[in-house]
Amino acid sequence: MTAAPAEPRREPIVSVRDLQVRFQTTDRRATVKAVDGVNFDVRRGETFGIIGESGSGKTTIGRALVFLLKPSAGAILHDGIDPTALSRSAFQSHRRDYQIIFQDPNAALNPRMTILASVLEPLELARVGSRAERERQAREALERVGLPQEFGERYPHQLSGGQKQRVVIARALTLRPKLIVCDEVVAALDMSIRGDVLNLFADLQRDLGLTYVFITHDLAVVSHISERVAVMYLGQFVELGPTEAVAERPLHPYTIALLSAEPRPLPSSMRTDARIVLQGEVPSPIDPPSGCRFRTRCPHAQALCAERAPDWRELKPDHWVACHFADRPNFSPN
Amino acid sequence: MGIGQPAQRGAEGARDGARPLMSVRGLGIRFKTAQGVWQATRKIDFDIAPGERVGIVGESGCGKTITGLSILRLLPGNFAGLDGKILFDGIDLASCSARQMRAIRGKRIAMIFQEPMSALDPVFTVGHQIAETLRVHTDISYDEARAKTLEMLRRVGIASPERRIDDYPHQLSGGMRQRVMIAASLICGPQLLIADEPTTALDVTVQAQILELLRDISQTSHTALMLITHDLGVVAEICTRMITMYAGEVIEDASVDEALVRPLHPYTSGLLRSLPHLSPRHGRLPSIPGRVPSIAEMPNGCRFRARCSHAVKGCEAEQPLQEAGGGRRVRCWRFAELNLPGALHPPESAAPAMVARQ
């Protein structure tokens, strides 16, 4: 389990280079920089977590990773190739390997289709095998996510939220993807069901060798499931590193504040009063602050932070941060 | 004052050393549906002392929101009936006249909701909406109401309230809207604030600000807080007592510290153990098998028993909410023999303790 720095890093399944995604506002007067210069690799077989508050751009990255959105600039490489350079038909079959699952299973399932019909649909679109073969594969996928046979004939309204999310997972599995982007996939589920679904994701990864990009606002979920985690703020990554390091020895003031703000179910004897409550709210991505984007809320901001954007640097092995002063020891409360 | 059975709850009153601000006794809510009348909650019993901060926790559908709404008699159209009593300072809110209710609602008991945008009227300024509560309940001039509104906006942490008071809701961010809702709910100085998932729609850094505000206001103005949430972390942050609900019943009532360290009900214990950040990283999460029984087919006896790993013969008998010592109450007849793990026990060390007791 000792991760020696000399160990060769796994080859990336996804490489993101200087990714930018911009949207026009409806009146076309302004541009929202939803994602503004992000660089990272997703390694084969890992779970890569992206955490951020609403409007940070995490969902936009997720959609861009599977080409539901076109990058405005920069590149996303799947297995070293640029899918946008492929022909239309090659692109269609390529993207089967890269699936996405969303937060709300109610919105993802057609209420007028049976569960089996919903799970069959991707196989039919991809024209996989014969009809009998497709049905066998769909039933296999349902079984894999722990749903009994008879569920195939039911309709979405007859299932609970956790069961519906399992159906959506089964449907994403039918085309045997290499990577699944999971966007807030447990946020809509009750606490006692969440554990079950997270366990299912872990089992599927082990059995099928899947790679996940797990997008969430929930620190507990991301630190439980991910090997590495990226912290996003206003369209940019502010920190990226192994989950243990980011959660226990964070380098960026925003990460430190985020961890400190998380309500923890601990009795008063185990509480520390060293809570950092950030003032204000996230500025608009239409007109982000100059220099470091976090400086307007940062308790450590200095003149330099307004003048120059901090470099994205590897301060410790595999642990990246964008902050001018991240190497100052007095930052972290511990 | 006709409290149903004062003997049962003597210890509770003595513990707090004060008369409760509100006593809920045997509260049950029924709804009409196409399939007949359904019992959404039943036999809800609890007290809230003046200035006390109580968390009502449970998963969706357990009846926590409807319990909060029934206190203010804000019940949906298919409401079929209310059983029991809600005694608030000597008045039974379950049976008082609509006129009496209006005098209490908004003035002595206020409520805030999860989504401030749907609770605020988009066509009036926030200042108008905050002052409206004040003008309905008190004889106050326009200028006085405006001055009080400004003061309240400042108190809930709105920067430059002179400018914000004439803003419309859409001009404010989510966190600011929730601050405006809190200002509107507190303007008449209520004795009890019911907050239903007040921070669920907010980002974690803004959530921390709002929780701090609620705690601060409850402490400085001695306002009791009934916080309805599914998030045990939020309860631990600001409440002193935690009432856990399951399938329309109260199943445990204890101080937050006791409930987190040593829960007495298997459901409370299961919930605490299923939280991700308390389990070893990348390990399997303990989870509660099965699902909440449907309201149409509630089992007799313990409603949790089909999912409970401690269920034995005897659990099918009706479970009263019984005193468990030290002012705690639990709806499980086996509580004394089960040594259940709480939030602090690592799951692996907890298991032998449970086996040893059997």
Interface residues (C-beta under 8 A of the other chain):
Chain A: E53 S54 S160 G162 D190 M191 S192 I193 R194 G195 D196 L198 N199 A202 H217 D218 L219 A220 V221 S223 H224 I225 E227 T243 E244 A257 L258 S260 A261 E262 P263 R264 P265 L266 P267 S268 S269 M270 R275 V277 L278 Q279 E281 V282
Chain B: E59 S60 S173 G174 G175 M176 D203 V204 T205 V206 Q207 A208 Q209 L211 E212 H230 D231 L232 G233 V234 V235 A236 E237 V256 D257 L260 V261 G270 L271 L272 S274 L275 P276 H277 L278 S279 R281 H282 R284 L285 P286 S287 I288 R291 A343 L344
